[in-house]
Amino acid sequence: MESSPAALQVIADMEATYAAMRSYADTGVVHMYNRDEKEPDEIRFDTAYVRPNHLRFAWVSHHPYRPLRHIEWHSVIWSNHSGAFAWHRHNNEGTSQTREESMPMVIAGATGVSAGAAHTVTNLLLPPSGDFSFRELEKLHIVGIEEIDGVKCHYLFGMHPEFGTHELWVGIDDHLLRKTRDFVGGDPCEQFRRAIRINVDIPIESFVGPPGNS
């Protein structure tokens, strides 16, 4: 089965929309399901970006040991005129901050620990980096139309040659990515992006790490 021209056009329109943005911001959540658990694990995040090189992505995850899931781990990556940085605070273990070689490097370092959320939209805003790109999806087709948070979206299904099944929901009118679903170890992992704001003024002073950092 080849990819359908209509589905490829949805991807092309989405990529063109993000490539033309001067700024982008969102808030969102990742739900990671496990067949042995009743409730999914959750990562909350927010994104801010001003072209060409100001980025801030912050997320809150939880202790991996189920009885300690109430413990929150806070992380931030950011890039500005001073460079690219990563900051983490894990419970009582203190904080750590590192400087990376480039914005793509700091995004790559955050991709796994954010369940892919750090990479999904930044890979549309910036030149593709890393191992995954929507344009690499094969057998891509439109399953139907579904509403995500009240927005009518194309629901697409495709296969990545390395990472398997991938589903995405793209706004019909605004071409914005609202939701994705992939599978980790056979269990679904879903990202939702909400409160999306494009081409708004975001103060450059916002692109720092946690309070007190610059």
N, C-alpha and C positions, 0 to 999 in steps of 0.2 A: 504494500500500500504506500503510495507516494503522498507527500504533503499536499493538502489542497491549496489552490491559489488564494482562496478567500482567507484561509488561516494565515498563510504567509503574508498577506496584505495587512492583516491585523498586527502582526509582529512588526512589520515595516513601519506602519503608522505609529505604533507605540514607540519604537526606537527613535523615529524622527521627532516625535513630541518631546521626549526627554533630552535629546541632543540640542534642541532649540531653547531649552529653559535657561534663564539667567540665574534663577534660584529655585530651591525646592525645600519643603519641610513636611514632615509627617509625624504622627505618633502611631504606634502599632503594638501588636502582640504576636508571639509565636506559641502555638500549642503543639506539644510533642506527645503523641499518644504512645501508650505501651499496653499491649494486650493483657498484661498481668495486673494492670492498675485500673481503677475505676475512673480516676480523673487524670487529665493530661498534666504534664509539667508545663510551666509557663515562663516565658521571657517577655518582659515589657521593654519597649525601646522607643527612642525618638531620633529623628534625623533632621539635620539642617545642612544645606549646601549652597554656596554662592560661587558661581563660575569665576575664575577657572580652578582655584585650588584651596578654597576654604570649606572645610568639612568638619562636622561634629556629629558623632553617633554615640549615643549613651544607651546602656541597657542594664536591666536588673534581672539576674538569674537567681537560682536557688541551689542550696547545698545538694549535691548529687545523692546523698544517702537519704532515703525516703523519710525516716523518722525525724530528720533534721531539715526537711524542706522549708520549714518556717524561717530559716536563716537566709537572709538576702545577701547576694554578692553584687556589688556595684562596679561598673566598668565604663570607661569613656575612651574613645579614640578621637583625635582631632588633628587638623592641619591648619596652619596659618602662615604668616610671613616668617615665623621663627623656625618652622619645620613641621615634622609629623611626630605625634606622640601617642602613647597608650598609658592609661592609668587604671589600676584595679585595687579594690578593697574587699578582702575576704574575711568577714566576721572579725575575730579578734587577732587575726594573723597580721594585721597592719596593712599598710598600703605600699604599692610599688608603682614607679613611673619609669618609662623607658622612652628613648628617642629613636625613631626608625629612619631608614634611609630615604623613604619617599611615602607619599600618600598610598599608592598601591600596596606597598609593603605593610603599612599599618592596617589597611583593610584586610589583607590576606591573613594577618595574625589574629584578627577578630572574627573571621568567618566561621570557623568551627565552633568556637565557644559561644557565639551568638546564634547557633543553629542556622547559619546562612543569612540571617537578617542583615548583617553588615554589608553583605556583598550584593544582594538582590537588586536594589535600586541604584546603588552607586555604580554597578556595572552597566547601567543604562545611561547614567549621567556622564560617566567618564569613558575613555577608550577601554574596551574589554580587557580584563586582566584575570588571571587565574585559570581554572580548569573548566568553568561552566559559562555558557552563553546561550540565551534563548534562540539565537539564530542557528544553533547547532542541533536543535530538536528535529527529529525525523518522524515521519508518519503523522505529522501535525494536522489536526483537523478541528473544526468547530463542532462541539457536542451540542450546543444549544445556547439559549440566552437565559441568564439567571441574574437575580438582583443580589447585590452585596451592599449592605447598609443603605438600601434604598436606591442604589445606582444600577441601572441595567448594564450588564456586562456580557461580552462574548466569553463563553466558557470553552477553553481550548484544552486539548489533550495531545501530548506528544511523547516521544521516547528520546532520551539522550543516550548516545552510544556508550558512555561510561557510567552514567548515574541513573539510568532506568527511567521509569514512568515520571512524567512531570505534567502537572495541570496548572493552568493559570486563568484568571478572570480579569479581563481588560475592559474598561469602560467603553461603551459603544460610541458615545459622543465626545468624550474628552481624551480617550486613548490612554488613560492612566491605569497602572497596575494596582488592583485592589486586593488580590488574594492569590496565593500560590499554594500548591500542595505537592509534596514529593514524599518519598518513602525511605525511611532509615531502618535497615534491618527488617523490612517488611511492615513496619508500623508507619502510619501517616504522620507527617509534620506539616502544619499549616501556618502560613503567615498572613496576617491581616494588616492592611495599611489604611489608617483613618486620618481625619482632619488634615487631608492633603492640601498644601498651599503652594502655589507655583507663581513665580515671577513677582514675589512680594519683597519688600525691603527687609533684610535681615542685617542688623548691625554687625559689622566686622568684629566688634568687641565680644560678640557671642561665641566666637570660635576659639574657646579655651576649654580646658579640662574642668574638673570639679571646682567649686568655689575656692578662690584663693590661688588658683593656678593661672599661668599665662604662657 
